[in-house]
Amino acid sequence: METVRLAYGETGLDLRVDPAVTTVVTPRHHPASSSPVETLRRALREPVAGPPLRERVRRGQTVAISACDGTRPQPRHLMIPAILDELDGVVDLDDVVVLVATGTHRGNTEAELRAMFGDEVVDSVRIVNHDSRDGSSLTWLGRFGADVPVWLNSEWVDADVRITTGFVEPHFFAGFSGGPKLVAPGLAALETVLVLHDARRIGHPRAAWGVIEGNPVHDDVRAIAAATGVTFGFDVVLNQDKDVVAAFGGDLLAMHAEAVRTAREVAMRPVPDLFDVVVTTNSGYPLDQNLYQAVKGMSAAYQVVRPGGTIICAAECRDGFPDHGSYREVLASADSPAALFAEISARAETVPDQWQVQIQARIQSDCRVVVHTSFLSDADLATAHLEQTGDVSAAVAEALAAAGPGARVCVLPEGPQTIPYVEGTGR
């Protein structure tokens, strides 16, 4: 037997497997930048397309910077200071606001903001949690893309200079994260997000990992960002240790396309066939802090599990389901995953968080899903139509034995940080 270290919470989790029947899929090794500060500075000064950041800003202008919320491992503590340093002498800090692009997630607490951005940033610039449900903080801009009604954060809309910051990795229905997603859904109204995440878009075959063009979700996200205006886009690609590998700046869509090329190389790996059992994670903290986010890890595993196979997902879930939002309520609204999937797919109107349930229900309709978590009880998981295991290694051994002779297991220690795909299948 050999030990594979799974990303789980902040400490990790050991998995014991038989190497003779196990395939471990990890990101291609990309060393961290030897000087991340210099890598970030170069992206701001030598952009992929368009002039450097400093040349796009004039004295006296107001600046809004969009950044990922606390469920994403973006190196905000490096990226925001890099921007502020670049604008030093041109923009007063009193004229800068950092907007936490929460989408429909909860806002981050002050303690979380200090952990995310660092004390110096928190103490020197104003940081605001976007609230998709607060109509008084939103501005109507019109309909864009495939008739998406667009309200965006008013502070973003009113700023003279708008800068997105994010990190790019494969995304389970938007293709890739980062770039235009830091505008919508990140800074959009709930109604805008609900349309972007409706059952038709989420159920489209091209709303999938690694697909941008022809993906109805990403097509609309790009259309909204292009129509409403972004001054400068700034993204990074991270390795499995969440260190900066590369940074990209410039005109938003050109910058993001270049970052996607690098992220695809870093985080997508081919495998020869489907597996009877797939072990996945949600990449450890902060990504595995609730069950809602852990659906991404399940979706990564779903790419390479055979129909009727077993997915075992290790996600700490210290934030529960979570308690905020509608995810738990939607999960409990039908008696089975198949019933959930059918009901959501037929909806004309979107309920908040149904997209996560739609994807989870589709996965569970095709295969068994077992979860290991330190913060949800068996009864909690039962309301989500999920089983729990206290011992991932034992659960793998049992699932392999049940699958019969010749059964094989695939392990995704970093979960959705590495997206496997079967060569030649298109899945």
Phi, psi and omega in degrees: 000152175229160183256132174244130180272120179267140173288118186207119183056218179258356186247337182089173183211135180270136176241129178258124182221160175274115183298338182292337182239016188239135171243123179255125182249116179232164178298148170302137184291121174235113183297148177296152174303137179291338178217085183301326179298318179290323177298318179292317180299320181295322179296327179284329184263336181233070187292162176296320181210142179085177183286163176301159182304313186299330180282350181265357186239138179245154179303137178091354180280154174268149186230130172245131180242124179265133181223155180294155177277185188288354177275001182240141183274036178297137176281066182300326182295343176258319187288317182293313175302325179298319178293314182298321177297320182292330182265002180302132181090348178251317184240134174283140180299332177295342181261010181249136171231135173259123181255120178281113187280078186285342190061239177256006180286168176289158175287157179273145179286167179299319179299319178294319179298321179293323176291326183283316188253339186092149183300322184298317179292314181300323183277349185248337180228157179282131178240129184234129172283122174296142178233105185292344183260358182264094183300333181290344181257011187238150180237132177283131182241343180125192180249131184223164183063221180274064175061045178271123176285125190242114164248135176235161178308128186296325179294327175292311182298320186280345183290145176290324183236130181237122184237123173268142173228137180193189172227151189250124175211162176302142180237142193289341171225346178263003179088293176216150177276184176079188175055235186295342178295343178282355171262298176224127013276353189308316184244023186261165175288157178306316182299321177297315181296319181298321177290316178299334184247026182289167187298325180296313181293312182296327181277356181292140183297338179264003171275081193209167177308130169077004182250125178246301182292131182080000174274114187299333177290307184289328176302316180287323178299316178295319181297320180295313181297318181294321184284330186263344170095122173232130181286318186204135175252143186216110183230156173235160168245135184249155173267187185293342176269006180065027173267154181289124174265316182207157178227149185222138178222166175128200177306132196306303188289322177294318177300313183294321179299321179291319178296323178298319179301318179289317181298322178298319180292323183284320199240006177237129186229134178280148171231158187282336186199175175281159184241155177286325181226136175231125176260131181224170174227185169242037171072016178074181181291140008269359187288336183258029185280352173208165183292325178307311180292330184294345176301331178296319177296319176299318182294323176298317179294325183299336180297336187228016176264142180286154175304131182085000180281190184236132171251130176243117187246121177260110180217126189298315177061047179295340178260018176069224182287312019266182181286331178278160181082184187251004187304309183296318180298317180294319179303320185274005187276356178217164188277345184206159176302320180297319179293320177300312183298316181295318183293315181293318182298335183267357185288139173272331179244143184269135174261139179309135177074003180295334182297321179294319179292322179301315180291316179299316181295323177298317178297312183290338176288338183258338184204167178279138179235124179243138184240141168247121181216151181266355190231358177240138181279169175301321180293320176302311183292329178298327178292342176261011179064029183243150172266159175239148171232140175271350184222103183295319180300316179294321179296322178296313181300318180294318181293321177295317179297319180293330181286339175096181183303141178083001181294145182228155182237141173247137180242128175249085186298332181257010178056229185286004170289340175230118182256113178279155174211147180277123182301130173083359183261338184078001181267000000 
